């Protein structure tokens, strides 16, 4: 399985390459989609916490935050950061393969696909979705940010030739979550992420997105139907 190769060979390396980075625009955008009083009641998980900056930022607005990642260094770093500031019953983190069955009793209101899906094969994401359905409350939300392309593409990863990078279309994700409702979608330009974070209106449409799909990313919010 590609996810097993990634965890063994590259998960900790990814963390070391990126651990000093700050939160990205997707976190601000997610917050802008909800009333803050509503958001304060939410229990949130992120699949693929990486450096942990996004989830830690959300901890200041949500009821609780929970991280799941294949990198032991990512989990260790996130727990250490939270332990210094947050109450002990408001956070957790678990080292796990996101594309294998996850053992947890957590029930959640939002699950964030935190920029990991591009490293998972299509068949592996089916198990991730099973984990999502099990953990998510009825009418809960899935929030995705990832690469986007007009058509589905697969290419060799530049950091590890044993791995493949998957760039998928919006159609793929709508079909993948066919038993969910697409509530919101936003096209992003990878080269504009810093300016997005500095923008006072994170929900503002970027009318200057590149016409080159190699620069594309996206955010999408899906809502779970009852009794899945």
Secondary structure, 3 states (H helix, E strand, C coil): CHHHHHHHHCHHHHHHHHCCCCCCHHHHHHHHCCCHHHHCCCEEEEECCCCCHHHHHHCCCCCEEEEEECCHHHHHHHHHHHHCCCCHHHEEEEECCCCCCCCCCCCEEEEEEECCHHHCCHHHHHHHHHHHHHHEEEEEEEEEEEECCCCCEEEECCCCCCCEEEECCHHHHHHHCCCEEEEEEEEEEHHHHHHHHHCCCCCCCCCCCCCCHHHEEEEEEEEECCCC
